[in-house]
Amino acid sequence: MLIRFTRLTNERHRLEFVRDDGTSEARELETRSALLHDLVHYAVETEAGLEASFYGQLAGGKTYEALTAEPSDDPEAMQTEAVVARIQGLAKNNAWSRVDPGSVAESIAAGFRALESTPPTWLTADLIDRVRDRLRRVQGRWRATPFHQTLELDFPARGS
């Protein structure tokens, strides 16, 4: 699936998905609240090789409207959302480059255990390090994207 982020203004961008079957959809979103969240999802899902989280469900044919109207009850998607929220908080507060990946992974895992939930097996220090690197590269590409131009990201097909 191809994911396109088009910079419209400082405050707005368009998010478009072009699935491998040729179907697509697009939404105009508020950049301040949505962009970082969507980029962290991309970094986490691609680095962890996830199939049933946000972008995986979109690639599989679910609509953006359906995914944002009601939270998924898929265990992978719920775990991913919790991990993304924690990483987004670090990235938003500019603390991301100064943290130890092992400490981040353990802190997030402790949050799952505190809720009597099992942390995802893919949540490792190595994953956190790879996510940080991918997010840094994607954010750099976004910052270099001029107004009315598009950043394109590939979300790889799974199971093939």
C-alpha positions as CSV (number, residue, x, y, z in Angstrom):
1,M,0.0,0.0,0.0
2,L,1.2,3.5,-0.8
3,I,0.7,6.1,1.9
4,R,0.8,9.7,0.8
5,F,1.1,12.8,3.1
6,T,0.5,16.0,1.1
7,R,1.5,19.3,2.9
8,L,-1.3,21.7,2.3
9,T,-0.5,24.5,4.8
10,N,1.3,24.7,8.1
11,E,-1.9,23.5,9.8
12,R,-3.4,21.0,7.3
13,H,-2.3,18.0,5.3
14,R,-4.0,15.3,3.2
15,L,-3.5,11.7,4.1
16,E,-4.2,9.3,1.2
17,F,-4.0,5.5,1.0
18,V,-3.6,3.6,-2.3
19,R,-4.1,-0.1,-1.7
20,D,-2.4,-2.7,-3.7
21,D,-5.8,-3.6,-5.4
22,G,-6.0,0.0,-6.7
23,T,-8.7,1.3,-4.3
24,S,-7.9,4.5,-2.4
25,E,-9.2,7.1,-0.1
26,A,-8.1,10.4,1.3
27,R,-8.8,12.7,4.2
28,E,-7.7,16.2,5.0
29,L,-6.4,16.3,8.6
30,E,-5.1,18.8,11.1
31,T,-1.4,18.4,11.1
32,R,-0.6,19.3,14.7
33,S,-2.6,16.5,16.3
34,A,-2.6,13.9,13.6
35,L,0.7,13.8,11.7
36,L,3.1,12.7,14.4
37,H,0.6,10.0,15.5
38,D,0.3,8.7,11.9
39,L,4.1,8.7,11.4
40,V,4.7,6.9,14.6
41,H,2.2,4.3,13.6
42,Y,4.0,3.9,10.3
43,A,7.4,3.5,12.0
44,V,6.2,1.0,14.6
45,E,4.1,-1.1,12.2
46,T,6.8,-1.3,9.5
47,E,9.6,-2.1,11.9
48,A,7.6,-4.6,13.9
49,G,6.3,-6.3,10.8
50,L,2.7,-5.9,12.0
51,E,-0.3,-6.8,9.8
52,A,-3.4,-6.2,11.9
53,S,-2.8,-2.6,13.2
54,F,-3.9,0.7,11.7
55,Y,-2.0,0.6,8.3
56,G,-2.4,-3.2,8.0
57,Q,-6.1,-2.9,8.4
58,L,-6.3,-0.1,5.9
59,A,-4.2,-2.2,3.4
60,G,-6.6,-5.0,4.0
61,G,-9.6,-2.9,2.9
62,K,-11.0,-1.3,6.1
63,T,-11.9,2.3,5.6
64,Y,-10.3,5.2,7.5
65,E,-13.8,6.1,8.7
66,A,-14.4,2.7,10.2
67,L,-11.0,2.6,11.9
68,T,-11.4,6.0,13.5
69,A,-15.0,5.8,14.4
70,E,-14.6,2.8,16.7
71,P,-11.4,1.4,18.2
72,S,-10.4,-2.0,17.0
73,D,-10.8,-5.0,19.2
74,D,-7.9,-6.8,17.5
75,P,-5.3,-7.6,20.2
76,E,-2.4,-6.5,17.9
77,A,-4.1,-3.2,17.1
78,M,-4.8,-2.5,20.8
79,Q,-1.2,-3.3,21.7
80,T,0.1,-1.1,18.9
81,E,-2.0,1.8,19.9
82,A,-0.6,1.7,23.4
83,V,3.0,1.5,22.2
84,V,2.4,4.3,19.6
85,A,0.9,6.6,22.3
86,R,4.0,6.2,24.5
87,I,6.5,6.7,21.7
88,Q,4.5,9.7,20.4
89,G,4.7,11.3,23.8
90,L,8.5,10.9,23.8
91,A,8.8,12.2,20.3
92,K,6.5,15.2,21.0
93,N,8.5,16.3,24.0
94,N,11.9,16.1,22.1
95,A,13.0,13.5,24.6
96,W,13.2,10.8,22.0
97,S,16.9,11.2,21.1
98,R,18.1,11.2,24.7
99,V,16.4,8.0,25.9
100,D,17.8,4.5,26.2
101,P,15.9,2.1,23.9
102,G,16.0,-0.7,26.5
103,S,14.6,1.6,29.2
104,V,11.8,2.7,26.9
105,A,10.9,-0.9,26.0
106,E,10.9,-1.9,29.6
107,S,8.8,1.1,30.7
108,I,6.2,0.4,28.0
109,A,6.2,-3.3,29.0
110,A,5.7,-2.3,32.6
111,G,2.7,-0.3,31.6
112,F,1.1,-3.4,30.1
113,R,1.9,-5.5,33.1
114,A,0.4,-2.8,35.4
115,L,-2.8,-3.3,33.6
116,E,-2.5,-7.0,34.0
117,S,-1.9,-7.4,30.3
118,T,0.9,-9.2,28.5
119,P,3.3,-6.9,26.6
120,P,3.7,-7.6,22.9
121,T,6.6,-10.0,22.1
122,W,7.8,-7.6,19.4
123,L,8.4,-4.8,22.0
124,T,12.2,-4.9,22.3
125,A,15.1,-2.5,22.7
126,D,16.1,-3.2,19.2
127,L,12.6,-2.4,17.9
128,I,12.6,0.9,19.8
129,D,16.0,1.8,18.3
130,R,14.8,0.9,14.7
131,V,11.5,2.9,15.2
132,R,13.5,5.9,16.5
133,D,15.7,5.8,13.4
134,R,12.8,5.3,10.9
135,L,10.8,8.1,12.6
136,R,13.7,10.5,12.4
137,R,14.2,9.8,8.7
138,V,10.5,10.1,7.9
139,Q,10.2,13.3,9.9
140,G,13.2,14.7,8.0
141,R,11.6,13.9,4.7
142,W,8.4,15.5,5.8
143,R,10.2,18.7,6.9
144,A,11.8,18.8,3.4
145,T,8.4,18.4,1.7
146,P,7.4,21.7,0.1
147,F,3.8,23.0,0.3
148,H,1.5,21.1,-2.1
149,Q,4.0,18.4,-2.5
150,T,3.7,14.8,-1.3
151,L,5.7,12.5,0.9
152,E,5.2,8.9,-0.2
153,L,5.7,5.9,2.0
154,D,5.4,2.3,1.1
155,F,3.6,0.0,3.6
156,P,4.8,-3.4,2.5
157,A,2.4,-6.2,1.7
158,R,2.6,-9.0,4.3
159,G,2.2,-12.7,3.9
160,S,3.6,-12.8,0.4
